[in-house]
């Protein structure tokens, strides 16, 4: 039997001790590395959650702002409708109004007439037409179009008696519309305006409202 010398036993023990220390150090390093990776993943997840939460809050704020703007526009329309409704309304002749539309027609001063049409849409799609007559003694023509839309679109077209387009506007979520045009008509130009005008209202998945107003004298 071979007996190990004390010096060899010492070197062998030292080697085993160093080897064990290295294994322990590597194990601790792996644990620290794993902890660091988990901490980084956790930080990334928290950052993503914060970004999503901020995006949700921004979207909610934008929706609240749109709702406030929509409510403000609706109040304006209601106030204008109440003001227009104070006019004396006789039997309306020469005006055809699409089903479901709200209209107010009035005559104030002599030879002055006014037509207001408005409607709210709740995500619906349809197309409707209406007509109104302009008399031969016309000297001024005014057209106003207001509207606000949250989703979809509302297109309003006003046509001359000969079928040509006087004005076409599309209202969508990009911006509210507040259009007004007033025309003074010379006697030799009157025939262009006299006759039966047509307006076309086209809603495409529209959630919003509009008002069309025509005034002549």
N, C-alpha and C positions, 0 to 999 in steps of 0.2 A: 504494500500500500504506500502510495506516494504522499508525503506530508508536505503541505504548503508552508513556505517560510513566512515568518511574520511580516516581512516587507511586502511580499506579494499579496498577503491578506489585506494589508493597509491600502495598497494601490487599488485592489479590487473593490474594497469598501468605498473608497473615495470615488471611483468611477460610477458605482451604483448610486451614490448620493447625488453626484452631479447630474446623472441621467434623470433621476427622479425629480430633481429641482427643475430641469429643463422641461420635462413633461408637465409639471405643475404650472410653470410659467406660461407655456403655450396654451394650456387649458384656460388659465385666467385671461390671457390675451384674446382667445376666441370668445369668451363670455363678454368681455368688454366691447369687442367688436360687434357682437350680436346686440348688446344693449344699445350701442350707438346707432345701429341700423334701425332698430325698433323705435328709438327716440326720433330719428329722422322721418320715418314713415308716419309716426304719430303727428309730428309737426306739420308734415305735408297734408295729412288728412284734415287737421284743424284749420290750416290755411284754406283748403278747398271748401270746407264747410263755412268759413267766414265769408269767402267770396260768394258762395251760393246764397247765404243769408243776406248779404249786402245787395246782390242782384234782385232777390225777392223783395226786399224793402224798397229798392228803387222802382221796381215794377208796380208795387202797391201805391207808392207815392204818385207815379205817373197816372195810374188808373184813377186815383182820387182827384188829381188835377183835371183829368178829362171829364170826370163826373161833375165836378164843380163848374167847368166851362159849359158842359151840356146843360146843366141846371140853369146857369145864368142865361144862356141863349134861349132856353125854353121860357124863362120868365119874361125876357124881352118880347118874344113872340106873343105871349099871353097878354102883356100890357098893350102891345100894338093892336092886337085883336079887339081888346076892350075899347080902345080909343076909336077904332074904325066902326065898331058896332054902335056907336052913338049917332052915326049918320041915320037919316030917315031912309028906310029901305022899301021902295015900292015893288010892284011886281017886276021881276027881271025878265026882260025879253032880249033875244039875240045873244044869250050866254048859255053855253052848254058846259056843265061841270061834271067831271068823272065821278063815278060812284065812290063813296067813301071819303071824298075830299070835303074839307070845310072851306066855305067861301063866304065872303061878305061883299056885297055890291051896294054902292051908295051914290047918291047925287046930292051935292051941296049947293054950290052956286050954279047959276044958269049955265047949261051946256057943259057942266063938269061932271065926269063920271069916274068911278073908282072900283076896281075889282081886286080882292085879296083872296088868295088861295093858300092853304097851309095844311100840312099833314105830318104826323109822326109815324115812323116805320120801326118795327121791332124785328129786324132780321129777315124781312120779307123781300120778295122779288116780284115786280109787276110793272106793266106799262099802261098808262092811261093818257087820254087826250081830251082837250076841251077847246071851246071856241068862244070868242067874244067879238062883237061888232063895233066898228069905229065909224062915226058919222062923218058926213062930208064937210061939216063946218069945223073940223079939228084944226087947232092952231098950236097945240103943245101935246107931246106924247112923253110919258115917263114910265120907265120900267125899273123895278127894284127886285132883287133876288137875294134872299138871305138863307143860310143853312149851316148846319153842323152835323157831322157824321162821325160815329165812333168806329164802325166797321162797314165794309161794303162801299157802295157809291150811289149817289142820286144824281141823275143827269136831267137838267131842265132846258128845254128848247122852246124858243118863241119864234114863230114864223110869220112873215108878211102875208097879206091876203093872196099874193101870187105864189106862195109856197116856198119862197126863198127864206133862208135863215136870218132872222134879225139878231138873235143872241142864243148861244149854247154854252152852258156852264156845267161842269161836273164837280160835285161836292164829294170829297172823300176825307179820310182821316188825317191827311197831310196838313190840312188847314181849313179853317172856317171860311165861308164865303159871305161877303157883304158887298153886293154890286148895285150900282145905281147909275142910270143913264137918262138924261132929260134932253129932249129934242124940240127946238122951235121950228115950226113947219110953215114955210112960205105957201102962199095960195097956189102957185103953179106946181108945188110938190105934193099937194094934198092927196092926189089920186093914188100915190104910192102907199098911203096909209089907210085909205078908206076901204072898208069892206070887212070881211070876216077873217080875223086873225086866229091862229091855232097855237096852242101850247101843248107840249108833250112832256110828261113826267115819267122817267124810267128809273126804277129802283132795282138794284142788284145786291141781294143779300144785305140790304141796308138796315142799319140801326142808327137812327138819327131823325132829323126833322128839317123841313124847309118852309119857306114862305115866298110866294110869288105875288107881286103887287103891280097892277097896271093902272095908271091914271091918265086921263085925257081931258082936255078942255079946248 
